[in-house]
Amino acid sequence: MDTSTRNEYTALLSWVGDCTEGLGELLADSGSPAALLRLPSSRLGALPPRTRRALDRARAGWPRPGPCASLIPSPASDTDFISMGDERFPAPLRAIPDPPPWLFCRGDAASLQGPAVAVVGSRRASRGGLEVARRLSAMLAAAGYTVCSGLALGIDSAAHGGALEEGRTVAVLASGVDRPSPQRHGALARRLMARGCLLSELPPGTAPAKHRFPRRNRIISGLCEATIIVEAALPSGSLHTASAALEQGRDVYVVPWSLIHPGGAGCLRLLRDGAVPLTSFDDLSHWFPRVDNPGPGAASAPPPEGSAAVLLELLGDAVLGLDELQRVSGLAPGLLLALLGQLEVDGWILREEDRYGKNPAKVSTSARSC
């Protein structure tokens, strides 16, 4: 970007800040900030009031920068400013309704190119949901897909972690890229920047805020050819991402959940409305042709037999403590603990404190089921 163009973007951004709704399409049509501000007022009538007021301030003060003229980082900083005219701006994102007018990137901007899949879900995820997100993301990353998510607690962090095992990942933020949240994911954000990037349309220094997450979600889905919802309750921000993906003409895949599992109610709603069920890890190779292997962590242990198989069947969809397991199984305490230990080592069950449940991510001999 030459100095003159950079100065134009600096001035425009200093006036509009985070008031970007509807701005991207106008900027794409006009070609430059200066041309945008020369558009007749009739072209601005459809803008949301907040964006329109920001542009009116810019038109009144142009070409003088507004009060926050340092919002665009210097070329020497660790943050890239990517305008819509920049060849690094992802082509899929340019084509969505209400595209972001610009992007701020920390990390490897090359990770914004190539095929990408979003993997998102609940912040209060189950252990099974976390494992499914991790393994799906690792399989996609190993096949050359960039995994996109939102750096949130739960499914998002598991998706980033799984992708980092095998490839690259992008985290889209509802804040400036210099203020990733939650703070406990600082180490994850640093790892991510080495193998991908942090991305936002919001200027550096912008704090995360609840109202910014729905607009962030359209960027997550817009970067990607498809969105996978692993686990989502009702209501759920993940459903906003799914809705954005559908509006953008992108595919939505959903991991089914039990009818009585509240954390999966949003997934069942999406399936009812026509989302594609993702019922086994092998499904990935059908819907995502780059995936041609069963993925990391495929079961190597044989399926349980005898008393272990009976115990696994008794668990069903429940999560049971030792006393209840002994009551329903009739097994001696020593044998019960031995069987539970072997099932846990082989990955068939998950333990949380002294309660046990089936691992929904564990593959079977006939199909590697989610």
Phi, psi and omega in degrees: 000127181285168186298320181297314180295319179298320179295323178297314179295322178301315181293314181297313181296326180294335178272320188267335179056239181265013179274077188254353185297123180083353186281327186298315182295318179295321179292323178295319180291320185277330174096340180199157177303319181295318178293324178301315184284351174267357180298146177294153182302331180298332179283346183260359187295332183274356181290149172301149184306321183294317179292320180298318179295321179296318178292324177298320178296319180295318181296323181289327185259353185298140005265012181292132177297153178282194187289347182240060190288351183261020185291332178274122181297155177288156179302338181276353182281176179271009180243127177268140170257123184240111178277168180296334179276354180285137181296343178279347179293126186298127181301318179300326182286329178295335187269355185279160171298139180053059179291154175294138182287342180197168179224146170249134188227130171242120183124214184266105181296340178295340179289351177277354180259155178092174184293143182219149178227134176271136175232113186223167179172197190292144171288326180261063188279154174283165178297322178296319179297319178298319180292320177299314180299317180298313185287319177301316183293321178296320178296316180295316181295321179296332180273001176100004176276141169276128180268125181251138176204193190243011177066009181285171173297162173081230187300319181303311182293325177295322178296314178299316181297317179296318180296322181293340177293330189233344186191226187235162185209154180235132176251122178261128189252153171260037181204179172292154182291348176270001181227057180297144179223155000288161184298331181294347178264022179300316180295320178297319179298320179292319176298319183296320181295336178281339183233017183179222179199161166265140187222142176199153170269355184270143182297150173307144181094346181289128180280150175295142179213147186305319185288348181272344184292317178301322179288326174301321186297329181292334178284320177304307181290326182292333177288342197244154175281342180202158177236133176249122175262116184273314182206129182208130176273188174236126352284171184203139175296334179296330178292329174296319178296318178298317179297319178297318180299317180295319178297328180275359180079023181259156180284147176236127178244146186224135172276119182294154179226165179298148177297336183254011178263107185298332180289348180249008184298324178293324177297316179296324177297317179295321178296320177299326183272004171111007176293157183275124178287140175247097191259352175207159178295331177294339177301332183301320182291339177281315185272336181236095192297340178290337181278114183231024178218163182288355174088166180292148175082014178299150185295128174251338179283144177293157178297149182296150179231167174060227183296327179295318179295320178296317180298318179297321179292322180296329180297322181054228178262006184275164170241114191239149175275173184299316182300315181290322178297321179293322180295314185282335182267332183073011182278150175295148184305317181297316180293320180300313180296322179295317180293318179297319179298319180291319178297324179290317179299319181281354174089007183281334179230161175240144180242136173230110190057242181249028179240146187234144176210161178297147173274108183292347179269355185288134180281155174250177181286335183267329178201136179282090190278143172287000000 
